[in-house]
Amino acid sequence: MDERRFPLRMVAWELTRICNLSCIHCRASAQKRQEERDLETEECKSIIDSISSFSSPVIIITGGEPLMRDDIFEIIDYGNKKGLNMVIATNGTLLSKDVVRTLKGLNIKRISMSLDGKDKRSHDGLRGVDGSFDSVVSAAKILREERFPFQINTTITSLNFYEIDSIYELAKSLGAIAWHLFLLVPVGRGRNLRDRQLKAEEYEETLQHLYLLERKKEMEIKVTCAPQYYRILKERGESVKTSGCLAGKSFMFISHTGVAQPCGYLEVKSGDVKKDGVEFVWRNSPVFLKLRDYSSYKGRCGNCTYLDICGGCRARAYEEYGDFMDEEPYCTIS
């Protein structure tokens, strides 16, 4: 493997599938109770040792709701002491002043919170629990007071894409330094929203609009699970410094049981980091190696001049066709 071309730059680590919300689009189908046990504290530390032995990626602590783990602060502290860049993705409902101050003391680089609607009605409706919108607004106030940088994450479906401008303005008013948008991939509970995905033309229209918002340079904007955005940047004459779909190329997902995947939405088992270690899986997983082989891509993606900067969403191809190397089903390029 070419280490310079495919370095491990980012790990999304699902520390638990336990959650206090019931989001209708949840990738993990998170619940208040779960059948499989989470990795134990010492197992988590061993995985951190494995990562830090060969790489120094950003570690995105996620879930479920990671703040529901009793040992969450111990795990974060251990990762920081190993020199890893730790960030945490939370639904925002558990971010009290004490929790925020503790995370700040642990040198967490950034907190992300989820906001999927412009108001209580739209956000709480998607999140499944009344009061979740107010919790995010309250947490944002605490984060501002503590001068703690935070970002807002938004999952876009046909239920809320007409609210994009309003959510953008809300994220700005709350003091977010970044807004990351996730174009729905129908996995987990999100499979029930398969008919709520944007149509190909709506995707294109939405991405073109997001480009115009990004050009305002009022806030960092990043689009995820829509690699066509980088093709749009190229067409607009922008310098593209990264590729669209990073799954298995510079990004790895680790489940709450230690199973590796290319990303959280591409539910293809790619190795066991608890058993074999992160470095071995990253360098030798047949799934990862296939994703890095551009000659293996099929359909329109395989013949596309933008393959190296877009790559198509591999998770969406897998859900649509059962083959993660097939073409991106929601691309408008024929």
Contacts in CASP RR format, 6 or more apart in sequence:
PFRMAT RR
TARGET T0000
AUTHOR 0000-0000-0000
METHOD contacts of the structure
MODEL  1
MDERRFPLRMVAWELTRICNLSCIHCRASAQKRQEERDLETEECKSIIDS
ISSFSSPVIIITGGEPLMRDDIFEIIDYGNKKGLNMVIATNGTLLSKDVV
RTLKGLNIKRISMSLDGKDKRSHDGLRGVDGSFDSVVSAAKILREERFPF
QINTTITSLNFYEIDSIYELAKSLGAIAWHLFLLVPVGRGRNLRDRQLKA
EEYEETLQHLYLLERKKEMEIKVTCAPQYYRILKERGESVKTSGCLAGKS
FMFISHTGVAQPCGYLEVKSGDVKKDGVEFVWRNSPVFLKLRDYSSYKGR
CGNCTYLDICGGCRARAYEEYGDFMDEEPYCTIS
1 283 0 8 1.000
1 289 0 8 1.000
1 292 0 8 1.000
5 292 0 8 1.000
6 248 0 8 1.000
6 249 0 8 1.000
6 250 0 8 1.000
6 292 0 8 1.000
7 55 0 8 1.000
7 250 0 8 1.000
8 51 0 8 1.000
8 54 0 8 1.000
8 55 0 8 1.000
8 57 0 8 1.000
8 250 0 8 1.000
8 252 0 8 1.000
8 278 0 8 1.000
8 282 0 8 1.000
9 57 0 8 1.000
9 58 0 8 1.000
9 246 0 8 1.000
9 250 0 8 1.000
9 251 0 8 1.000
10 57 0 8 1.000
10 58 0 8 1.000
10 60 0 8 1.000
10 246 0 8 1.000
10 250 0 8 1.000
10 251 0 8 1.000
10 252 0 8 1.000
11 51 0 8 1.000
11 57 0 8 1.000
11 58 0 8 1.000
11 59 0 8 1.000
11 60 0 8 1.000
11 251 0 8 1.000
11 252 0 8 1.000
11 253 0 8 1.000
11 254 0 8 1.000
11 278 0 8 1.000
12 60 0 8 1.000
12 62 0 8 1.000
12 251 0 8 1.000
12 252 0 8 1.000
12 253 0 8 1.000
12 254 0 8 1.000
12 263 0 8 1.000
12 264 0 8 1.000
13 47 0 8 1.000
13 59 0 8 1.000
13 60 0 8 1.000
13 61 0 8 1.000
13 62 0 8 1.000
13 253 0 8 1.000
13 254 0 8 1.000
14 28 0 8 1.000
14 62 0 8 1.000
14 63 0 8 1.000
14 64 0 8 1.000
14 253 0 8 1.000
14 254 0 8 1.000
14 255 0 8 1.000
14 256 0 8 1.000
14 264 0 8 1.000
15 38 0 8 1.000
15 39 0 8 1.000
15 44 0 8 1.000
15 61 0 8 1.000
15 62 0 8 1.000
15 63 0 8 1.000
15 66 0 8 1.000
15 69 0 8 1.000
15 72 0 8 1.000
15 75 0 8 1.000
15 256 0 8 1.000
16 34 0 8 1.000
16 38 0 8 1.000
16 63 0 8 1.000
16 64 0 8 1.000
16 65 0 8 1.000
16 66 0 8 1.000
16 68 0 8 1.000
16 69 0 8 1.000
16 256 0 8 1.000
17 28 0 8 1.000
17 29 0 8 1.000
17 30 0 8 1.000
17 31 0 8 1.000
17 34 0 8 1.000
17 36 0 8 1.000
17 38 0 8 1.000
17 63 0 8 1.000
17 64 0 8 1.000
17 256 0 8 1.000
18 30 0 8 1.000
18 31 0 8 1.000
18 32 0 8 1.000
18 33 0 8 1.000
18 34 0 8 1.000
18 38 0 8 1.000
18 64 0 8 1.000
18 65 0 8 1.000
18 68 0 8 1.000
18 69 0 8 1.000
19 26 0 8 1.000
19 28 0 8 1.000
19 30 0 8 1.000
19 31 0 8 1.000
19 32 0 8 1.000
19 63 0 8 1.000
19 64 0 8 1.000
19 65 0 8 1.000
19 68 0 8 1.000
19 91 0 8 1.000
20 32 0 8 1.000
20 65 0 8 1.000
20 68 0 8 1.000
20 91 0 8 1.000
20 93 0 8 1.000
20 94 0 8 1.000
20 129 0 8 1.000
21 30 0 8 1.000
21 65 0 8 1.000
21 91 0 8 1.000
21 93 0 8 1.000
21 127 0 8 1.000
21 128 0 8 1.000
21 129 0 8 1.000
21 132 0 8 1.000
22 31 0 8 1.000
22 127 0 8 1.000
22 128 0 8 1.000
22 129 0 8 1.000
23 30 0 8 1.000
23 91 0 8 1.000
23 114 0 8 1.000
23 116 0 8 1.000
23 126 0 8 1.000
23 127 0 8 1.000
23 128 0 8 1.000
23 189 0 8 1.000
24 125 0 8 1.000
24 126 0 8 1.000
24 128 0 8 1.000
24 189 0 8 1.000
24 190 0 8 1.000
24 192 0 8 1.000
24 193 0 8 1.000
25 116 0 8 1.000
25 126 0 8 1.000
25 155 0 8 1.000
25 157 0 8 1.000
25 184 0 8 1.000
25 189 0 8 1.000
25 190 0 8 1.000
25 193 0 8 1.000
26 64 0 8 1.000
26 188 0 8 1.000
26 189 0 8 1.000
26 190 0 8 1.000
27 185 0 8 1.000
27 187 0 8 1.000
27 188 0 8 1.000
27 190 0 8 1.000
27 264 0 8 1.000
27 265 0 8 1.000
28 63 0 8 1.000
28 64 0 8 1.000
28 188 0 8 1.000
29 188 0 8 1.000
29 189 0 8 1.000
30 63 0 8 1.000
30 64 0 8 1.000
30 65 0 8 1.000
34 256 0 8 1.000
36 256 0 8 1.000
36 257 0 8 1.000
37 257 0 8 1.000
38 69 0 8 1.000
38 256 0 8 1.000
38 257 0 8 1.000
39 47 0 8 1.000
39 256 0 8 1.000
39 257 0 8 1.000
39 258 0 8 1.000
39 274 0 8 1.000
41 71 0 8 1.000
41 74 0 8 1.000
41 75 0 8 1.000
43 258 0 8 1.000
43 274 0 8 1.000
44 71 0 8 1.000
44 75 0 8 1.000
44 78 0 8 1.000
45 75 0 8 1.000
45 78 0 8 1.000
46 274 0 8 1.000
47 254 0 8 1.000
47 258 0 8 1.000
47 273 0 8 1.000
47 274 0 8 1.000
47 277 0 8 1.000
47 278 0 8 1.000
48 59 0 8 1.000
48 75 0 8 1.000
48 78 0 8 1.000
48 79 0 8 1.000
48 82 0 8 1.000
48 84 0 8 1.000
49 82 0 8 1.000
50 273 0 8 1.000
50 277 0 8 1.000
50 278 0 8 1.000
50 279 0 8 1.000
51 57 0 8 1.000
51 59 0 8 1.000
51 82 0 8 1.000
51 84 0 8 1.000
51 278 0 8 1.000
52 79 0 8 1.000
52 82 0 8 1.000
52 83 0 8 1.000
52 84 0 8 1.000
53 279 0 8 1.000
54 278 0 8 1.000
54 279 0 8 1.000
55 278 0 8 1.000
55 279 0 8 1.000
55 282 0 8 1.000
56 83 0 8 1.000
56 84 0 8 1.000
56 85 0 8 1.000
57 84 0 8 1.000
57 85 0 8 1.000
58 84 0 8 1.000
58 85 0 8 1.000
58 87 0 8 1.000
58 109 0 8 1.000
59 79 0 8 1.000
59 84 0 8 1.000
59 85 0 8 1.000
59 86 0 8 1.000
59 87 0 8 1.000
60 87 0 8 1.000
60 88 0 8 1.000
60 89 0 8 1.000
61 72 0 8 1.000
61 75 0 8 1.000
61 76 0 8 1.000
61 86 0 8 1.000
61 87 0 8 1.000
61 88 0 8 1.000
61 89 0 8 1.000
62 88 0 8 1.000
62 89 0 8 1.000
63 89 0 8 1.000
63 256 0 8 1.000
65 90 0 8 1.000
65 91 0 8 1.000
65 93 0 8 1.000
65 94 0 8 1.000
66 72 0 8 1.000
66 88 0 8 1.000
66 89 0 8 1.000
66 90 0 8 1.000
67 88 0 8 1.000
67 90 0 8 1.000
67 94 0 8 1.000
67 95 0 8 1.000
67 99 0 8 1.000
68 94 0 8 1.000
69 75 0 8 1.000
73 102 0 8 1.000
73 103 0 8 1.000
73 106 0 8 1.000
76 86 0 8 1.000
76 88 0 8 1.000
76 103 0 8 1.000
76 106 0 8 1.000
76 108 0 8 1.000
77 106 0 8 1.000
79 86 0 8 1.000
80 86 0 8 1.000
80 106 0 8 1.000
80 107 0 8 1.000
85 109 0 8 1.000
86 106 0 8 1.000
86 107 0 8 1.000
86 108 0 8 1.000
86 109 0 8 1.000
87 108 0 8 1.000
87 109 0 8 1.000
87 110 0 8 1.000
87 111 0 8 1.000
87 112 0 8 1.000
88 103 0 8 1.000
88 108 0 8 1.000
88 110 0 8 1.000
88 111 0 8 1.000
88 112 0 8 1.000
89 112 0 8 1.000
89 114 0 8 1.000
89 153 0 8 1.000
90 111 0 8 1.000
90 112 0 8 1.000
90 113 0 8 1.000
90 114 0 8 1.000
91 113 0 8 1.000
91 114 0 8 1.000
91 127 0 8 1.000
91 132 0 8 1.000
91 135 0 8 1.000
91 136 0 8 1.000
92 113 0 8 1.000
92 114 0 8 1.000
92 132 0 8 1.000
92 135 0 8 1.000
92 136 0 8 1.000
92 139 0 8 1.000
93 129 0 8 1.000
93 132 0 8 1.000
93 135 0 8 1.000
93 136 0 8 1.000
93 139 0 8 1.000
95 111 0 8 1.000
95 113 0 8 1.000
95 135 0 8 1.000
95 139 0 8 1.000
95 142 0 8 1.000
95 143 0 8 1.000
96 142 0 8 1.000
97 142 0 8 1.000
97 145 0 8 1.000
97 146 0 8 1.000
100 111 0 8 1.000
100 139 0 8 1.000
100 142 0 8 1.000
100 143 0 8 1.000
100 146 0 8 1.000
100 148 0 8 1.000
101 146 0 8 1.000
103 111 0 8 1.000
103 148 0 8 1.000
104 146 0 8 1.000
104 148 0 8 1.000
109 149 0 8 1.000
110 149 0 8 1.000
110 150 0 8 1.000
110 151 0 8 1.000
110 177 0 8 1.000
110 178 0 8 1.000
111 143 0 8 1.000
111 148 0 8 1.000
111 149 0 8 1.000
111 150 0 8 1.000
111 151 0 8 1.000
112 150 0 8 1.000
112 151 0 8 1.000
112 152 0 8 1.000
112 153 0 8 1.000
112 178 0 8 1.000
112 180 0 8 1.000
113 136 0 8 1.000
113 139 0 8 1.000
113 140 0 8 1.000
113 150 0 8 1.000
113 151 0 8 1.000
113 152 0 8 1.000
113 153 0 8 1.000
114 127 0 8 1.000
114 136 0 8 1.000
114 152 0 8 1.000
114 153 0 8 1.000
114 154 0 8 1.000
114 155 0 8 1.000
115 123 0 8 1.000
115 133 0 8 1.000
115 136 0 8 1.000
115 152 0 8 1.000
115 153 0 8 1.000
115 154 0 8 1.000
115 167 0 8 1.000
115 170 0 8 1.000
115 171 0 8 1.000
116 122 0 8 1.000
116 123 0 8 1.000
116 126 0 8 1.000
116 127 0 8 1.000
116 154 0 8 1.000
116 155 0 8 1.000
116 160 0 8 1.000
116 167 0 8 1.000
117 123 0 8 1.000
117 126 0 8 1.000
117 133 0 8 1.000
117 154 0 8 1.000
117 160 0 8 1.000
117 163 0 8 1.000
117 166 0 8 1.000
117 167 0 8 1.000
117 170 0 8 1.000
118 163 0 8 1.000
118 166 0 8 1.000
118 167 0 8 1.000
118 170 0 8 1.000
119 133 0 8 1.000
120 130 0 8 1.000
120 131 0 8 1.000
120 133 0 8 1.000
120 134 0 8 1.000
122 159 0 8 1.000
122 160 0 8 1.000
122 163 0 8 1.000
123 132 0 8 1.000
123 133 0 8 1.000
123 136 0 8 1.000
124 130 0 8 1.000
124 131 0 8 1.000
124 132 0 8 1.000
124 133 0 8 1.000
126 155 0 8 1.000
126 159 0 8 1.000
126 160 0 8 1.000
127 133 0 8 1.000
136 174 0 8 1.000
137 174 0 8 1.000
140 150 0 8 1.000
140 174 0 8 1.000
140 175 0 8 1.000
140 176 0 8 1.000
143 149 0 8 1.000
143 150 0 8 1.000
144 174 0 8 1.000
144 175 0 8 1.000
149 177 0 8 1.000
150 175 0 8 1.000
150 176 0 8 1.000
150 177 0 8 1.000
151 176 0 8 1.000
151 177 0 8 1.000
151 178 0 8 1.000
151 179 0 8 1.000
151 180 0 8 1.000
151 220 0 8 1.000
152 167 0 8 1.000
152 171 0 8 1.000
152 174 0 8 1.000
152 176 0 8 1.000
152 178 0 8 1.000
152 179 0 8 1.000
152 180 0 8 1.000
153 180 0 8 1.000
153 181 0 8 1.000
153 182 0 8 1.000
154 160 0 8 1.000
154 167 0 8 1.000
154 171 0 8 1.000
154 179 0 8 1.000
154 180 0 8 1.000
154 181 0 8 1.000
154 182 0 8 1.000
155 181 0 8 1.000
155 182 0 8 1.000
155 183 0 8 1.000
155 184 0 8 1.000
156 164 0 8 1.000
156 181 0 8 1.000
156 182 0 8 1.000
156 183 0 8 1.000
156 184 0 8 1.000
156 198 0 8 1.000
156 206 0 8 1.000
157 184 0 8 1.000
157 193 0 8 1.000
157 196 0 8 1.000
157 197 0 8 1.000
157 198 0 8 1.000
158 196 0 8 1.000
158 197 0 8 1.000
158 198 0 8 1.000
158 202 0 8 1.000
159 193 0 8 1.000
159 196 0 8 1.000
160 167 0 8 1.000
161 198 0 8 1.000
161 202 0 8 1.000
161 206 0 8 1.000
164 206 0 8 1.000
164 209 0 8 1.000
164 210 0 8 1.000
165 213 0 8 1.000
167 179 0 8 1.000
168 179 0 8 1.000
168 213 0 8 1.000
168 219 0 8 1.000
171 179 0 8 1.000
171 219 0 8 1.000
172 218 0 8 1.000
172 219 0 8 1.000
176 219 0 8 1.000
177 219 0 8 1.000
177 220 0 8 1.000
178 219 0 8 1.000
178 220 0 8 1.000
178 221 0 8 1.000
178 222 0 8 1.000
179 219 0 8 1.000
179 220 0 8 1.000
179 221 0 8 1.000
179 222 0 8 1.000
180 221 0 8 1.000
180 222 0 8 1.000
180 223 0 8 1.000
180 224 0 8 1.000
181 210 0 8 1.000
181 221 0 8 1.000
181 222 0 8 1.000
181 223 0 8 1.000
181 224 0 8 1.000
181 226 0 8 1.000
182 224 0 8 1.000
182 225 0 8 1.000
183 198 0 8 1.000
183 203 0 8 1.000
183 206 0 8 1.000
183 223 0 8 1.000
183 224 0 8 1.000
183 225 0 8 1.000
183 226 0 8 1.000
183 313 0 8 1.000
184 190 0 8 1.000
184 193 0 8 1.000
184 196 0 8 1.000
184 197 0 8 1.000
184 198 0 8 1.000
184 225 0 8 1.000
185 225 0 8 1.000
185 265 0 8 1.000
185 313 0 8 1.000
185 315 0 8 1.000
185 316 0 8 1.000
185 319 0 8 1.000
186 192 0 8 1.000
186 193 0 8 1.000
186 194 0 8 1.000
186 197 0 8 1.000
186 319 0 8 1.000
187 264 0 8 1.000
187 265 0 8 1.000
187 267 0 8 1.000
187 315 0 8 1.000
187 319 0 8 1.000
191 319 0 8 1.000
197 330 0 8 1.000
198 206 0 8 1.000
198 330 0 8 1.000
199 330 0 8 1.000
200 329 0 8 1.000
200 330 0 8 1.000
200 331 0 8 1.000
200 332 0 8 1.000
201 332 0 8 1.000
203 226 0 8 1.000
203 228 0 8 1.000
203 330 0 8 1.000
203 332 0 8 1.000
204 228 0 8 1.000
204 332 0 8 1.000
207 223 0 8 1.000
207 226 0 8 1.000
207 228 0 8 1.000
207 229 0 8 1.000
207 232 0 8 1.000
208 232 0 8 1.000
210 221 0 8 1.000
210 223 0 8 1.000
210 229 0 8 1.000
211 229 0 8 1.000
211 232 0 8 1.000
211 233 0 8 1.000
211 236 0 8 1.000
213 221 0 8 1.000
214 221 0 8 1.000
223 229 0 8 1.000
225 265 0 8 1.000
225 313 0 8 1.000
225 315 0 8 1.000
225 316 0 8 1.000
226 313 0 8 1.000
227 243 0 8 1.000
227 244 0 8 1.000
227 245 0 8 1.000
227 310 0 8 1.000
227 311 0 8 1.000
227 312 0 8 1.000
227 313 0 8 1.000
227 328 0 8 1.000
228 310 0 8 1.000
228 312 0 8 1.000
228 328 0 8 1.000
228 330 0 8 1.000
228 331 0 8 1.000
228 332 0 8 1.000
229 244 0 8 1.000
230 240 0 8 1.000
230 242 0 8 1.000
230 243 0 8 1.000
230 244 0 8 1.000
230 306 0 8 1.000
230 309 0 8 1.000
230 310 0 8 1.000
231 306 0 8 1.000
231 309 0 8 1.000
231 310 0 8 1.000
231 333 0 8 1.000
233 240 0 8 1.000
234 240 0 8 1.000
234 306 0 8 1.000
234 309 0 8 1.000
240 309 0 8 1.000
243 249 0 8 1.000
243 308 0 8 1.000
243 309 0 8 1.000
243 310 0 8 1.000
243 311 0 8 1.000
244 309 0 8 1.000
244 310 0 8 1.000
244 311 0 8 1.000
244 312 0 8 1.000
245 310 0 8 1.000
245 311 0 8 1.000
245 312 0 8 1.000
245 313 0 8 1.000
245 314 0 8 1.000
246 263 0 8 1.000
247 262 0 8 1.000
247 263 0 8 1.000
247 266 0 8 1.000
247 291 0 8 1.000
247 314 0 8 1.000
247 315 0 8 1.000
248 262 0 8 1.000
248 263 0 8 1.000
248 270 0 8 1.000
248 285 0 8 1.000
248 287 0 8 1.000
248 288 0 8 1.000
248 291 0 8 1.000
248 292 0 8 1.000
249 288 0 8 1.000
249 291 0 8 1.000
249 292 0 8 1.000
251 262 0 8 1.000
251 263 0 8 1.000
252 260 0 8 1.000
252 261 0 8 1.000
252 262 0 8 1.000
252 278 0 8 1.000
252 281 0 8 1.000
252 282 0 8 1.000
252 288 0 8 1.000
253 260 0 8 1.000
253 261 0 8 1.000
253 262 0 8 1.000
253 263 0 8 1.000
253 264 0 8 1.000
253 266 0 8 1.000
254 260 0 8 1.000
254 261 0 8 1.000
254 273 0 8 1.000
254 278 0 8 1.000
255 261 0 8 1.000
257 274 0 8 1.000
258 272 0 8 1.000
258 273 0 8 1.000
258 274 0 8 1.000
259 269 0 8 1.000
259 270 0 8 1.000
259 271 0 8 1.000
259 272 0 8 1.000
259 273 0 8 1.000
260 269 0 8 1.000
260 270 0 8 1.000
260 271 0 8 1.000
260 272 0 8 1.000
260 273 0 8 1.000
260 278 0 8 1.000
260 281 0 8 1.000
260 285 0 8 1.000
261 267 0 8 1.000
261 268 0 8 1.000
261 269 0 8 1.000
261 270 0 8 1.000
262 268 0 8 1.000
262 270 0 8 1.000
262 287 0 8 1.000
262 288 0 8 1.000
262 291 0 8 1.000
262 314 0 8 1.000
262 315 0 8 1.000
262 324 0 8 1.000
263 314 0 8 1.000
263 315 0 8 1.000
264 315 0 8 1.000
265 313 0 8 1.000
265 315 0 8 1.000
265 316 0 8 1.000
266 314 0 8 1.000
266 315 0 8 1.000
266 318 0 8 1.000
266 324 0 8 1.000
267 315 0 8 1.000
267 318 0 8 1.000
268 287 0 8 1.000
268 318 0 8 1.000
268 324 0 8 1.000
269 287 0 8 1.000
270 281 0 8 1.000
270 285 0 8 1.000
270 286 0 8 1.000
270 287 0 8 1.000
270 288 0 8 1.000
271 281 0 8 1.000
271 285 0 8 1.000
271 287 0 8 1.000
272 281 0 8 1.000
273 281 0 8 1.000
281 288 0 8 1.000
282 288 0 8 1.000
287 324 0 8 1.000
290 296 0 8 1.000
290 325 0 8 1.000
291 314 0 8 1.000
291 324 0 8 1.000
291 325 0 8 1.000
294 302 0 8 1.000
294 307 0 8 1.000
294 308 0 8 1.000
296 325 0 8 1.000
297 307 0 8 1.000
297 311 0 8 1.000
297 325 0 8 1.000
297 327 0 8 1.000
298 323 0 8 1.000
298 325 0 8 1.000
298 326 0 8 1.000
298 327 0 8 1.000
299 326 0 8 1.000
299 327 0 8 1.000
300 327 0 8 1.000
300 328 0 8 1.000
300 331 0 8 1.000
300 333 0 8 1.000
300 334 0 8 1.000
301 307 0 8 1.000
301 310 0 8 1.000
301 311 0 8 1.000
301 312 0 8 1.000
301 317 0 8 1.000
301 326 0 8 1.000
301 327 0 8 1.000
301 328 0 8 1.000
301 331 0 8 1.000
302 327 0 8 1.000
304 310 0 8 1.000
304 311 0 8 1.000
304 333 0 8 1.000
306 333 0 8 1.000
310 328 0 8 1.000
311 328 0 8 1.000
312 327 0 8 1.000
312 328 0 8 1.000
312 331 0 8 1.000
313 328 0 8 1.000
313 330 0 8 1.000
314 324 0 8 1.000
314 325 0 8 1.000
315 324 0 8 1.000
316 328 0 8 1.000
316 329 0 8 1.000
316 330 0 8 1.000
317 323 0 8 1.000
317 324 0 8 1.000
317 325 0 8 1.000
317 326 0 8 1.000
317 327 0 8 1.000
317 328 0 8 1.000
317 329 0 8 1.000
318 324 0 8 1.000
318 326 0 8 1.000
320 326 0 8 1.000
320 329 0 8 1.000
321 327 0 8 1.000
321 329 0 8 1.000
END
